[in-house]
Amino acid sequence: MSQQFKPSSAFWGVLACASYAVPSALAGGQPYLLKDIRPDAERSIPFQLTVVGTLVFFTAIDGVTGFELWVTDGTAQGTHLVKDIIPGSGTASYPRALTAVGSRLFFQVDDGVNGTELWVSDGTSPGTYLVKDINPTGDSEPSDRLGNGEPMTAWNGRAIFAAEDGVHGRELWVSDGTLAGTFIVRDIRPGSPDGDPWFLTDVGAFFLFSANATGVGRELWRSDGTTATTVLLRDIWPGGNGFPYLLVNVNGTVFFKADDAPSNDELWKSDGTVSGTVKVKEIHPTTGSEPFFLTNVDGTLFFPPTTPTTTSNFGKAMEQSRVPFESPTLIPTGGHSRNLRSVEFSTADFSLKQTTACTAWKSGSPMVRRQVPT
């Protein structure tokens, strides 16, 4: 059984309501300060908390060093700086794209010498090191999506990510944490232009992602981790950009939003085969429903679509739809109220009804508003 943490209020905020599960360490108690990382009047700003086994990695600033990599085992004694990658308080390495892969943390960081490159850590200073200088003339910025620091993806004991090596553009890479095991998988858009793989999504023996190829545009791709098996899965919009986006694995089925031109942005799904990559439903046949914030909650996909009487703008009322992965056509018709609602369904019939709930928010990329039934 994994260790139960008693997180600091500086680390985790917990929203509790009737049937919302919280860590047993908090049951009947209150969050407490685990460690005052920065004893002066300034904040340490713990950020990017990432669980790796029984450890939690994060970034923080203690006033002696800049923003660097920290780790905790849930005790004050076990909460410490992992490594001062760029020594001194006036400088910082700014670790980003923290990603758990097995018992290690993969991340990107600028060590002041090699640029922003791929590193790995086991939670100790000697075990925290540069894996490979992927771009010897600049920054490779290994991450998902445009080098903006989004986490990489763990896949079969390896990290998969997009990186820029200075020769091939921003393309698909894989790493097992060794120099020899870190390499480009395929130059999807040959030469210096970027293939820009996004939303790398683990589906077991393979992974799916969105990429931009010459003559095809941005479409859905599949890979088994080799050059030969990294292929275009489906050209959703021939002659245009299907733009598969927000890929989410729900029990082996990957849901995403895409545009096939006639119906604009709608909800799609894929099982990794051409025939199994299909539109779930045209929720709004005229303009597209633009489903966003796709979220897997215990095997059920939640998302707020735009319908003729609702909007996906968080500044206005929105409706939340719930689709089980095995039931592709559970979108209700009829009147819609302006209250946040949940679709209750069976395989035979379903109806829209208001539920008593509290609402949890997760800010970041993406922002998620989730209804928790009581």
N, C-alpha and C positions, 0 to 999 in steps of 0.2 A: 504494500500500500504506500502511495506517495505521501511525503511529508505534508502535514497541514500547516499552512502559514498563518501567523497572526499579523496581518499587514498594518503598517503605519498609516495614519490618516494622510501623511505626506506621500504615501505610495498609492493607496487604492481608496476610492470612494465607493461606498456600497449603498445601493438603493434597495431597501427591503420592503416587501409588501406581502400580503397573506400567503400566497403560494409560491413566492419567488425564492429559489434556493440561494442560501448564502453559505460561505465556508463554515464548517462546524466550529472552527476556532472562534468565530464571532457570535455564535449562537448564545443568546442570553447575556452578551457582554457588549463592550464598546471598543471600537478601534483605539489603539494607543500609539504613542510615538515609539517607534522601534529604535531609531538612532538620530541624534541631532548631527547630521553630516557636516553642517556648516555652523559652528557655534556662535559666530558673530550675528549681527542683526539681519544679514542678507539671507536669501533663500538658496537652498541647494538645487532646487528644481529637478527632482528625480523624474526621469522621462524614459519612454520607450521600454517599459517593463516587459521582459521576455522570459518565459519559463523554459528552463532546460533541465529536465530531470527534477531534482530536489532543490535546484538553485533558481534564483531570479536575477537576471542581468538587467542593468539599466545604465543610463548616463546621468551624471550629476557633476556639480562643481562644489568643492569644499573650501574655496578661498585660498588654498595653498597651490592646488593645481587648477587648470582650466576645466572645461567640459571633457570628461574622460569616462572610461568604462569602469563600472562598479558591479558588485555582485552581493547577494545576500542569501543566507540559508534560513532566514526567519529569526535569527538571533542578533543582538547588538554586536556580540563578538564576531559573528560570521558575516557582518556587513562591512565591506571594505573596498578600497580602490583595487582594481585588478592590475592595472598597469598605467603609469603616467607616460603615454605614448609620445607626447611632446612635452618635455619637462618644463615646469614653471607655471606661475599663476597668470602670467600675461599672455600665454598661448594656450591653444587647445586643439585636440585632434578631431573633435566632434564625431564620434562614432555614430553611424546611421545604418539603416537597413538591417537591424538586429534580427537574426533568424535562427531558430532552433533547428538543428539537424542532428538527430540522434542525441549523443551526450555532449555535443559541442555547440558553440555559438559561432555562426558565420556573420560577418558584418563588413561594412566598408568604412575606411578611415583614412585620413590624411596624416601621414607621419612626419610631414615637413621635408621629406627627402624624395619619396617616390610618387607623390600625388595621392589622390583618392583611389585606393586599391583594395583588394580582397584580403581580409584577415580572418583568423580563426582563434577561438579561445576555449580552454577547458576550465576557466575560472581561476587559473594561477598565472602569475607573471611569466614564468618560463614557457608556459603552454599557450601564450598569447603572442602570435607572430604573423608576419606577412606570408600569405600563401604564394602569391605570384604577382609580379609587377606586370599586369596584363598590357598596360599601355606605357611603354618606357619613355614616351615623349610627352605624356600628359596624364589626364585622369581617366581611368576606365569606368569609374562610378558603377560598380556592380550592384544592381537592384532590379526591381520590377518597375517598368514604366518610366521612361525618359530620364533616368538617373536622378529622380527626385527624392531618393532615400526610402522608398517603399521597401518593405522586407522582400527578400528573395523567397523562393519556394523550396521546401524540403521534399525530395522525391527519391525514394529507395536508397536512403542513406547518403544522398548527395544533395548539393545545392544547385538549383537551376536558376539562371538569371540572365539579364541582358547586360552587355558590357561593350565598351568602345576600345578597340586595341590600337587605334591609330592607322589601321590598314583597311579593315573590312567594314568600317562603320559600326553602328550599334547593333549587335547581333546576339544570337542565342549561345550561351556558354553553360558549362557544367563543371562542378568541382567536387572532389571527394576529400578536399582538405590537404592534398599533396600537390607538389609542383607538377609532377607527371600526370596527375589525374585531373588537372584543370586545363580545359581546352575548349575551343569553339566547336559547337555541334554542327552548325551549318551557316554558310553565308547566304541567307535567304534572299537578300537583295545584293547581288554580286558587285564587288568594288567598294568604293567609299560611301555610297548612299546607305542609309539606315534601314534595316529590316524591322527594327523597333518591336521586338516581341513584348507583348503586354499580357497581364492577367494569366501568368503561368499557373496552371491548375492541375494538381496531382489527381490522377484517376486510377492509381494502382500500377498496373504494368506499363502504362503510358501517361502522357500528360497532354492537355490541350492548351492552346493559347491563341491570341490574336496577333497577326503580323502583317506587314506591308510589303508586298512583292511586286516587282516590275511587271506591268502588263495585267496584273490581277487586282491590285489595290489592297486595302486592309480587309482580310478575310480570316476564316477559322482554320487553324493548323493543328496537326497532331505529330507527336514524336515519341519514339521509344528510347531516345537518348543517343541515337547514332545518326550520322549524316543521311544514310539511305532511308531510314524510317521517319525522317523529318519531312513531312509532306503537307501540301494543301489538302485539307479534309473536304471542305465544300466552299465553292464560290457562291456565296449567298446572294450577291447582287452582281450578276455578270455584266461587265462593262462599267460598274460603279464600285462603291465601297460598302460592303455589308457591315463593316465596322462592328464586329462582335465585341462586346464590352461588358464589364462587371461579371466575369465568369465565376460561378459558384457551384461546387460539387455537392449534390444532395444524394447521398447513398448510391454513388456511381453514375448518376445522371447529372450532366453539367448544364445548368441553366445560364442563360445570358440574354442580353438585349441585342438586337440586330435589326438591320434595315434591308429589305429586299426590294425596295423602290415602290411597288404598288401600295403597300400598306404602311410604309414608313416604319418607325421604330416599334417593335413588338417583342414579346417574350418568346424565346427560342429554347430548344434543349438539344443535347447530343449525348449519345452513348459511345461515341468514338468511331462510329461507322457513317458512311455517306447516307445510307438509307435511314439511319437513326438520328440524323441531324435535321430537325424539322421545326417549324413554327408551332408553338403550343396553341395559340389562339389569337385571332385579330380582335383584341379588346375594343379598339376604336378604329374601325375600318377606314374612316375618312382621313384622319390625320396621324394615326398611330398613337399608342397609349404611353410611349416613352417610360417603360418600367424602370425604376431606379432603386438604389439601396437594396439590392437583392440580398436576402439574409437567410441562412440556414438555421432554423431553430428546432433542434431535436428531430431532424428528418423531414421538416416542413419548410417550404420556401415562403418567406414573407416579402412583400414588396408593395410600394404605393404606385399604382398606375394612374395615368391621367385618363379620365373618361369624359363624356360630354358634360357631366355635371360636377366634375371634380378637377383639381389641379395638383400637380406634383410640387408646386411651390410651397416650401415649408412655412412661408408667411401667411398662407391661407389654409382653409380646411382641406384635409385630404382623407382618402379612404385607403384602408390597408387590406390587401387581398392575401389569401392564404391558399397555397396550392401544394398538395402532397405530390411527391415525385412520381407516384404511380398513376395519378389521375390528372390528365392533361387538360381537361375542359371544364374546370370548376369556376367559371367567371359568371357571376349573377347578372341578371337584367332587371329592369324596373327602376323605381325611384331610389334615390340615394340621399341620405341626410348629410348634414355638414359635420356630424360628429365622427370622431375616430371610431371605426368599426372593424369587426373581424368577420370573415366569411366562415360560417359553420356549415359543414357539408357531410354528405354521405355519397357513396358511388351512385346511388339511385337519384337522389334529389338533394338540393341544398337551398339555403335561403340566407338572406342578409339579416343579421340581428345584432342589436347592440349588446355588448358584454360589459360587465363591471370589471374594471382593470386599472392597474397603475401603468404608467408609461415610463420606460427607461430610455435614456439617450446615451449614445456613444459618439463622442466627437472625434474627429480625425479624418482619415481618408479610407473609406467613405464615412459620412455621418449616418448613424442608424437610429431610427426611432422604433422601439419595439414594444408591443403590447403584451403585458403579462397578466393572463386571466387569474382572477381570485377564485 
